[in-house]
Every structure is written in structure tokens, then in C-alpha cells.
Amino acid sequence: MSKNDPYAALRYKEFNIFLLVRFAMVFAWSMQFIVIEWEVYSITKNPLSLGIIGLMEVIPAVSLALFAGHIVDQKEKKKLLFKCLFGFSVISIGLFLLTWPKIISGYEQNYILYAIYGLVFLGGIVRAFMGPTIFSLFSLIVPKKVYPNAATWSSSVWQMGAVLGPALAGFSIHWIGVHWSMCLIFGFSLVALIGLSQISTKPILNPNIGENVFKSLREGVKFVINTKVILGALTLDMIAVLFGGAVALLPVFAQDILKVGPEGFGVLRAAPAVGALLTMFTSAYFPLNKNAGLKLLLAVFLFGASIVTFGMSNIFWISVMALFFSGITDGISMVIRQTILQLKTPDHMRGRVASVNSMFIGSSNELGAFESGLTAKLMGTVTAVVFGGTMTMITVASTGVFFPKLRKLDLQKDMEDHNKNNM
């Protein structure tokens, strides 16, 4: 196998099935979130309601994250992921019924709104377990020598789902309405379940089965805190996503500022993911491992700058290009961060480390949505977005100063050292 083989991970059959499962899951989840955003804002016409959607998901996701990581390290990963996907499918059915005109015609819109928030809350519970489970299953499918390449392809598939899900959401709302869009989402969740059935059961690598839960959680948190490269990368991305969450306000921009309707909304929502997807595919051929720390810092700084540009624009194509560039820089950040986590995390702690990652990164998306909705209510939509992008750039400067190990990180050396030790 060539040292720089861009298709190294794709030569493993189960990894290709894993990519199909991840694509279907991300596609369904991202499409569902967009349809929910559109429906809720159509009901309320209040940007704060978009923030509440994020808050409803982040409360259970954060509250249960560490406990979920402990459970993931104790249980078989395939069965656990099946339960997560089944739970998501049930939530999709619930949203399908909640948007059925024949069913909801006799109810006040506030009741429908609260029911949607309730299902989003349940989705946060599912998400608390899903992220650590996927991260742990990933490492059991491919050998460590191809982790960087596998991380690139896995992130690429994630972005592909994040591109097509929101794009189709915007168009499907226009073509078939919110109700049947929810039905389509349920269909993709079934595809993920069927694909997962083709992956074999994996061993549990944790030598401490039955370990006290509080001791287990302390070890996971302690590992992340003591591993400065991981802590720095997670902190950087958490703050960037928290303050750079302009995408949460896209329904406001599409309907009230740019006035481009659901089709334009789909384009705006997909633009950052298209940029990220381009980065993912490019990085498979041109790895980002060398001087990874500096590349990570520069990428997040430029991400903040692109968010500021988007916030100040009232021209549709400039807004699209700004979001597209934000996706390119976010893609670089994602590839480097995932490679750091895969290389630096011991097998028996993957669930717990991934749960901390989900608290830092995954949940910051929802907190970012709440922050954006709240600041938009207080400052105005445009000011809120510009403020968020500016805070992101300030965060990069601070991280570069306080985390010198991250700034000096070179993953290429780590890979060379690992390969020498395993020859």
C-alpha cells in the first residue's frame, strides 16, 4: 500500500459501508434540522425561536454527554448505534405526524410548537450517545495506520450529507412541503439502519468493564485536560462555533434581509458545506498533517473573517461566497481536529473522549444557535453575526498564545514515529 495512497481507507469493505451509514444519518439529521428551523420560524417570525431549537437539543446533549461516553466504552458499538438510529427514526415519525395538516388542524400553533421543541429535546438525548458511538466504531473498522486518511473520508462524507441535506431541505419545502419532507427524512434513517446491519459486531476493548461510573468519567475528563493538544483544539473550535453560528440565522437572512425564499435558503445553507466538502476531497490527495497546528489556527481565523463578511453583505451572491469560504476553512479545521483525536486517544477511552468532544464541539453548535438567536434579538441580526465573527478571530489569537503545543503541532512527525514503532 502506497504511503500517500488517497484511497487507503476505502480498500476496507466495512469502512465503505460505515461511510454509507454515516452519510444517510447526517443527511437525514441535517435535513430535519433545516426543515424544523423553517417551520418554527414560519410559525413564530421570531429569531429567538431559532435559538430555542438549539437550546432544546443542547440541554440533554451536554447533560448526558459524559455518562454517554462511559456507556459507549462499556458496550458493543454496533448495537448501541442501532439503538440511536432507531430512536432518531421514531422522532422523525413524530415530526411527520406533527406537520400533517389533517392532524394538527384542530390544535393551536403554540401546542404544535411546544411539541416540536419536545421532540428536538429527545433528539438531543439520542445525539449524546450517537457521536461517541460513531467515533468509537470508526476506530474498530480500519487499522491505525490509515486513521488520517479514514478521518478525511469520514469527514468528507459527513460534509456531503451536510451539503445535500440542507440543500434538498430548501427545495423539498418548496416542492412537496414540510410534511412530506419529514417523510423523506424518515426514509433516509431507514437506509442508515439497513446499512448498519451489514457491519459485523465488534469487540469491546475497554479492560475495565463494570468500572465505577464516576471514576470512569473522571479519567476521561482528566485525560482531555492533561492532553494539551486535544484540549487546545477542542477549545478553539468550541468558541469559534459558539460565536460563529451565523447559519442558525439563515432563515432570517433568507426571508427578511436577502429575500430569496426557500430556494435561496437552501443555497445559503448548503454553501458552507460545499466549501467544506471541497476541502475534504482535496485533503485526501494533499494531507494537512504537516504544521497542522498553524494551519488549524489560520483556518479558524479566516472562518471568523468570512462570517463577518457574510453578516455585512446584503447581496445574495456575496453572501453565498462568504459562506462557501467559511466552509472551506471549517473543513480544514474539521480534518485536522478529527485526526488529532484519532491519533491521540487510546482505544479504551474513545467513548469518553468523544463525549467530551461532543460537549465542546457538537453542543456548541446548538449553544451557538441560541447565542445567535439571543444576540440577534438584542443587537439586531446583522450586528449579531458580525459580533460573532469578530469574537472568533479574537479567540484564535488567544488560543495561539495560551496553547503553544497546539501552535507547534506537526501530525506528520507523529505518523512517522507511529509507523517506525510498528515496523
C-alpha positions as CSV (number, residue, x, y, z in Angstrom):
1,M,0.0,0.0,0.0
2,S,1.4,3.4,-1.0
3,K,2.4,5.7,1.8
4,N,0.4,8.5,0.3
5,D,-2.4,6.4,-1.1
6,P,-5.5,8.7,-1.1
7,Y,-7.8,5.7,-1.2
8,A,-6.1,3.7,1.6
9,A,-9.2,3.6,3.9
10,L,-11.6,2.8,1.0
11,R,-9.9,-0.5,0.5
12,Y,-11.6,-1.9,3.6
13,K,-15.2,-3.1,2.7
14,E,-16.7,-2.4,6.1
15,F,-15.4,1.2,6.1
16,N,-17.3,1.8,2.8
17,I,-20.5,0.5,4.5
18,F,-19.7,2.7,7.5
19,L,-19.5,5.7,5.2
20,L,-22.9,4.9,3.7
21,V,-24.4,4.7,7.1
22,R,-22.8,8.0,8.2
23,F,-23.9,9.8,5.0
24,A,-27.6,8.6,5.4
25,M,-27.6,9.6,9.1
26,V,-26.0,13.0,8.6
27,F,-28.2,13.7,5.6
28,A,-31.4,12.9,7.5
29,W,-30.3,14.8,10.6
30,S,-29.2,17.9,8.9
31,M,-32.2,18.0,6.6
32,Q,-34.5,17.5,9.6
33,F,-32.9,20.4,11.4
34,I,-33.3,22.7,8.5
35,V,-37.0,21.8,8.0
36,I,-37.6,22.3,11.7
37,E,-35.9,25.7,11.5
38,W,-38.1,26.8,8.6
39,E,-41.3,25.5,10.2
40,V,-40.6,27.1,13.6
41,Y,-39.7,30.5,12.1
42,S,-42.7,30.4,9.8
43,I,-44.9,29.9,12.9
44,T,-43.3,32.5,15.2
45,K,-41.5,35.0,13.0
46,N,-39.1,35.4,15.9
47,P,-35.4,34.8,15.6
48,L,-35.2,33.9,19.3
49,S,-37.3,30.8,18.5
50,L,-34.4,29.5,16.3
51,G,-32.1,29.8,19.3
52,I,-34.6,27.9,21.4
53,I,-34.4,25.0,18.9
54,G,-30.7,24.8,19.6
55,L,-31.2,25.1,23.3
56,M,-33.7,22.3,23.4
57,E,-31.2,20.0,21.8
58,V,-28.1,21.1,23.7
59,I,-29.5,20.7,27.2
60,P,-29.8,16.9,27.1
61,A,-26.8,16.6,24.9
62,V,-24.5,18.3,27.4
63,S,-26.2,16.9,30.5
64,L,-25.8,13.3,29.3
65,A,-22.5,13.6,27.3
66,L,-20.1,12.2,29.9
67,F,-22.4,9.5,31.1
68,A,-23.0,8.5,27.4
69,G,-19.2,8.3,26.9
70,H,-18.9,5.9,29.8
71,I,-21.7,3.7,28.4
72,V,-20.2,3.7,25.0
73,D,-16.8,2.5,26.4
74,Q,-18.7,-0.3,28.2
75,K,-21.0,-1.5,25.4
76,E,-20.7,-3.1,22.0
77,K,-20.7,-0.2,19.5
78,K,-22.8,-1.6,16.6
79,K,-25.8,-2.5,18.8
80,L,-25.6,0.9,20.5
81,L,-25.5,2.8,17.2
82,F,-28.5,0.7,16.1
83,K,-30.5,1.9,19.1
84,C,-29.5,5.5,18.4
85,L,-30.6,5.3,14.8
86,F,-33.9,3.6,15.8
87,G,-34.5,6.5,18.3
88,F,-33.9,9.1,15.6
89,S,-36.4,7.2,13.3
90,V,-39.1,7.4,15.9
91,I,-38.5,11.1,16.3
92,S,-38.8,11.6,12.6
93,I,-42.1,9.8,12.6
94,G,-43.3,12.1,15.4
95,L,-42.3,15.2,13.4
96,F,-44.0,13.8,10.3
97,L,-47.2,13.5,12.3
98,L,-46.9,16.9,13.9
99,T,-46.7,18.6,10.4
100,W,-49.6,16.7,9.0
101,P,-52.4,19.3,8.3
102,K,-55.2,16.8,8.9
103,I,-53.9,16.0,12.4
104,I,-52.8,19.5,13.5
105,S,-55.7,21.5,12.1
106,G,-57.6,21.4,15.4
107,Y,-54.7,22.5,17.5
108,E,-53.3,25.9,18.3
109,Q,-49.9,26.6,16.7
110,N,-48.4,27.1,20.2
111,Y,-49.1,23.5,21.1
112,I,-47.5,22.3,17.8
113,L,-44.5,24.5,18.5
114,Y,-44.1,23.1,22.0
115,A,-44.4,19.5,20.7
116,I,-41.7,20.2,18.1
117,Y,-39.4,21.5,20.9
118,G,-40.1,18.4,22.9
119,L,-39.1,16.1,20.0
120,V,-36.0,18.2,19.5
121,F,-35.2,17.6,23.2
122,L,-35.5,13.9,22.7
123,G,-33.2,14.2,19.7
124,G,-30.6,15.8,22.0
125,I,-30.7,12.6,24.2
126,V,-30.1,10.4,21.1
127,R,-27.3,12.7,19.9
128,A,-25.5,12.4,23.3
129,F,-24.9,8.7,22.6
130,M,-24.6,8.8,18.8
131,G,-21.4,10.9,18.5
132,P,-19.3,8.9,20.9
133,T,-20.6,5.6,19.4
134,I,-19.7,6.6,15.8
135,F,-16.3,7.8,16.9
136,S,-15.6,4.5,18.7
137,L,-16.9,2.3,15.9
138,F,-14.7,4.1,13.4
139,S,-11.6,3.0,15.1
140,L,-12.7,-0.6,15.1
141,I,-13.2,-0.8,11.3
142,V,-9.8,0.4,10.0
143,P,-6.2,-0.1,11.3
144,K,-4.5,2.8,12.9
145,K,-2.0,3.3,10.1
146,V,-4.8,4.6,7.9
147,Y,-6.6,6.8,10.5
148,P,-5.7,10.1,9.0
149,N,-6.9,9.0,5.5
150,A,-10.0,7.4,7.0
151,A,-10.7,10.6,9.1
152,T,-10.6,12.6,5.9
153,W,-13.0,10.4,4.0
154,S,-15.3,10.1,7.1
155,S,-15.3,13.9,7.4
156,S,-15.9,14.2,3.6
157,V,-19.0,12.0,3.8
158,W,-20.2,14.0,6.8
159,Q,-19.9,17.2,4.8
160,M,-21.6,15.6,1.8
161,G,-24.6,14.8,4.0
162,A,-24.4,18.3,5.4
163,V,-24.3,19.7,1.8
164,L,-27.1,17.7,0.3
165,G,-29.4,17.5,3.4
166,P,-29.9,21.3,3.8
167,A,-29.9,21.9,0.0
168,L,-32.6,19.3,-0.5
169,A,-34.5,20.6,2.6
170,G,-34.9,24.0,1.0
171,F,-36.0,22.6,-2.3
172,S,-38.3,19.9,-0.8
173,I,-40.1,22.5,1.3
174,H,-40.8,24.4,-1.9
175,W,-41.7,21.2,-3.9
176,I,-43.6,18.9,-1.5
177,G,-44.0,21.0,1.7
178,V,-42.7,20.5,5.2
179,H,-44.9,17.4,6.0
180,W,-43.7,15.2,3.1
181,S,-40.1,16.5,3.6
182,M,-40.3,14.8,7.1
183,C,-41.4,11.6,5.4
184,L,-38.3,11.7,3.2
185,I,-36.1,12.2,6.2
186,F,-37.6,9.0,7.8
187,G,-36.7,7.1,4.6
188,F,-33.0,8.0,4.9
189,S,-33.0,7.0,8.6
190,L,-34.1,3.5,7.4
191,V,-31.3,3.4,4.8
192,A,-28.8,4.0,7.7
193,L,-30.4,1.2,9.8
194,I,-30.2,-1.3,6.8
195,G,-26.6,-0.3,6.1
196,L,-25.6,-0.8,9.7
197,S,-26.9,-4.3,9.7
198,Q,-24.1,-5.2,7.2
199,I,-21.3,-4.3,9.7
200,S,-20.1,-7.1,12.0
201,T,-20.3,-7.0,15.8
202,K,-17.1,-5.5,17.2
203,P,-15.1,-6.4,20.4
204,I,-15.2,-4.3,23.5
205,L,-11.6,-3.1,24.1
206,N,-12.1,-1.5,27.5
207,P,-10.3,-3.7,30.1
208,N,-12.4,-2.1,32.9
209,I,-15.9,-3.4,32.2
210,G,-18.1,-2.6,35.2
211,E,-15.9,0.2,36.4
212,N,-17.4,2.7,38.7
213,V,-19.1,5.3,36.6
214,F,-17.8,8.4,38.5
215,K,-14.2,7.0,38.3
216,S,-14.6,6.4,34.6
217,L,-15.9,9.9,34.0
218,R,-13.0,11.5,36.0
219,E,-10.5,9.6,34.0
220,G,-12.0,10.7,30.7
221,V,-12.1,14.4,31.7
222,K,-8.6,14.2,33.2
223,F,-7.1,12.7,30.0
224,V,-8.5,15.6,27.9
225,I,-7.4,18.2,30.3
226,N,-3.9,16.8,30.5
227,T,-3.5,16.3,26.8
228,K,-3.0,19.9,25.9
229,V,-3.1,19.4,22.1
230,I,-6.6,17.9,22.3
231,L,-7.8,20.5,24.9
232,G,-6.5,23.4,22.7
233,A,-8.1,22.1,19.6
234,L,-11.4,21.5,21.2
235,T,-11.4,24.9,23.0
236,L,-10.6,26.7,19.8
237,D,-13.3,25.0,17.8
238,M,-15.9,25.3,20.6
239,I,-15.5,29.1,20.9
240,A,-15.4,29.5,17.1
241,V,-18.6,27.5,16.6
242,L,-20.3,29.2,19.6
243,F,-19.7,32.7,18.3
244,G,-19.6,31.9,14.5
245,G,-23.0,30.3,14.4
246,A,-24.4,32.5,11.7
247,V,-26.1,29.6,10.0
248,A,-28.7,29.5,12.7
249,L,-30.0,32.9,11.5
250,L,-30.1,31.9,7.8
251,P,-34.0,31.7,7.8
252,V,-34.0,35.4,8.9
253,F,-31.5,36.4,6.2
254,A,-33.4,34.3,3.5
255,Q,-36.8,35.6,4.4
256,D,-36.3,39.2,5.7
257,I,-32.8,40.5,4.6
258,L,-31.9,38.9,1.3
259,K,-35.5,38.0,0.4
260,V,-34.6,34.9,-1.6
261,G,-37.3,32.4,-0.4
262,P,-36.9,28.7,0.4
263,E,-34.8,28.0,-2.8
264,G,-32.3,30.7,-1.8
265,F,-32.4,29.5,1.8
266,G,-31.3,26.0,0.6
267,V,-28.4,27.5,-1.4
268,L,-27.3,29.6,1.6
269,R,-27.5,26.7,3.9
270,A,-25.6,24.4,1.6
271,A,-22.8,26.9,0.6
272,P,-20.6,26.3,3.7
273,A,-20.9,22.6,3.4
274,V,-20.0,22.7,-0.3
275,G,-16.8,24.6,0.6
276,A,-16.0,22.1,3.4
277,L,-16.6,19.2,1.1
278,L,-14.2,20.5,-1.5
279,T,-11.6,20.8,1.3
280,M,-12.2,17.2,2.4
281,F,-11.7,15.7,-1.0
282,T,-8.6,17.9,-1.7
283,S,-7.1,16.9,1.7
284,A,-7.3,13.2,0.7
285,Y,-4.7,14.0,-2.0
286,F,-2.8,16.7,-0.2
287,P,-2.8,15.8,3.5
288,L,-2.9,18.6,6.2
289,N,-0.7,16.8,8.7
290,K,2.5,18.9,8.3
291,N,2.4,22.0,10.5
292,A,-1.1,21.1,11.4
293,G,-1.3,23.4,14.4
294,L,-0.6,26.6,12.4
295,K,-2.9,25.5,9.7
296,L,-5.7,25.0,12.2
297,L,-5.2,28.4,13.8
298,L,-5.1,30.2,10.4
299,A,-8.2,28.3,9.2
300,V,-10.4,29.2,12.2
301,F,-9.2,32.9,11.9
302,L,-10.3,33.0,8.3
303,F,-13.5,31.3,9.2
304,G,-14.3,34.2,11.5
305,A,-13.4,36.7,8.8
306,S,-15.8,35.1,6.4
307,I,-18.6,35.2,8.9
308,V,-18.0,39.0,9.4
309,T,-18.2,39.4,5.6
310,F,-21.4,37.4,5.4
311,G,-23.0,39.5,8.2
312,M,-22.2,42.8,6.4
313,S,-23.4,41.7,3.0
314,N,-26.9,42.4,1.6
315,I,-26.1,41.0,-1.9
316,F,-27.0,37.3,-2.4
317,W,-24.0,36.1,-4.3
318,I,-21.5,37.8,-1.9
319,S,-23.3,36.1,1.0
320,V,-23.1,32.8,-0.8
321,M,-19.4,33.2,-1.5
322,A,-18.7,34.2,2.1
323,L,-20.5,31.1,3.4
324,F,-18.7,29.0,0.9
325,F,-15.3,30.3,2.1
326,S,-16.3,29.7,5.7
327,G,-17.0,26.1,4.7
328,I,-13.5,25.7,3.2
329,T,-11.8,26.9,6.3
330,D,-14.2,24.9,8.6
331,G,-13.3,21.8,6.5
332,I,-9.6,22.3,7.2
333,S,-10.4,22.7,10.9
334,M,-12.5,19.5,11.0
335,V,-10.0,17.3,9.2
336,I,-7.1,18.4,11.5
337,R,-9.2,18.1,14.7
338,Q,-10.5,14.6,13.8
339,T,-7.0,13.4,13.0
340,I,-5.7,14.8,16.3
341,L,-8.5,13.0,18.2
342,Q,-8.0,9.6,16.4
343,L,-4.2,9.6,16.8
344,K,-4.0,10.9,20.4
345,T,-6.9,8.9,22.0
346,P,-6.3,5.4,23.5
347,D,-8.8,2.7,22.3
348,H,-10.3,2.1,25.7
349,M,-11.1,5.8,26.2
350,R,-12.6,6.7,22.8
351,G,-16.2,6.9,24.0
352,R,-15.4,9.2,26.9
353,V,-13.0,11.4,24.9
354,A,-15.6,11.6,22.1
355,S,-18.3,12.6,24.7
356,V,-16.1,15.5,25.8
357,N,-15.6,16.4,22.2
358,S,-19.4,16.4,21.7
359,M,-19.7,18.7,24.7
360,F,-17.1,21.1,23.3
361,I,-17.9,20.9,19.6
362,G,-21.3,19.2,18.9
363,S,-23.2,21.0,21.6
364,S,-21.5,24.3,20.8
365,N,-23.5,24.3,17.5
366,E,-26.7,24.4,19.4
367,L,-25.4,26.9,22.0
368,G,-24.1,28.9,19.0
369,A,-27.6,28.8,17.6
370,F,-29.0,30.0,20.9
371,E,-26.3,32.7,21.2
372,S,-27.1,33.9,17.7
373,G,-30.8,34.0,18.3
374,L,-30.4,35.8,21.6
375,T,-27.8,38.4,20.3
376,A,-30.0,38.9,17.2
377,K,-32.9,39.7,19.4
378,L,-30.8,42.1,21.5
379,M,-28.5,43.7,18.9
380,G,-30.2,43.0,15.6
381,T,-29.4,40.2,13.2
382,V,-26.5,41.8,11.2
383,T,-24.8,43.1,14.3
384,A,-25.0,39.7,16.0
385,V,-23.4,37.9,13.1
386,V,-20.5,40.5,12.8
387,F,-20.0,40.3,16.6
388,G,-19.8,36.5,16.4
389,G,-17.2,36.5,13.6
390,T,-15.1,39.1,15.4
391,M,-15.1,37.1,18.7
392,T,-14.0,34.0,16.7
393,M,-10.9,35.9,15.4
394,I,-10.0,37.1,18.9
395,T,-10.3,33.5,20.2
396,V,-7.8,32.3,17.6
397,A,-5.2,34.9,18.8
398,S,-5.8,33.9,22.4
399,T,-5.5,30.2,21.7
400,G,-2.3,30.6,19.8
401,V,-0.8,32.3,22.9
402,F,-2.1,30.0,25.6
403,F,-1.6,26.7,23.8
404,P,1.9,26.7,22.3
405,K,1.9,22.9,21.9
406,L,-1.1,23.3,19.6
407,R,0.6,26.0,17.6
408,K,3.7,23.8,17.2
409,L,1.8,20.6,16.4
410,D,3.1,18.6,13.4
411,L,1.0,15.4,12.8
412,Q,3.3,14.3,10.0
413,K,6.0,13.6,12.6
414,D,3.5,11.7,14.8
415,M,2.6,9.5,11.9
416,E,6.2,8.8,11.0
417,D,7.0,7.9,14.6
418,H,4.0,5.6,14.8
419,N,4.9,3.8,11.6
420,K,8.5,3.3,12.8
421,N,7.3,1.8,16.1
422,N,5.0,-0.6,14.3
423,M,7.5,-1.9,11.6
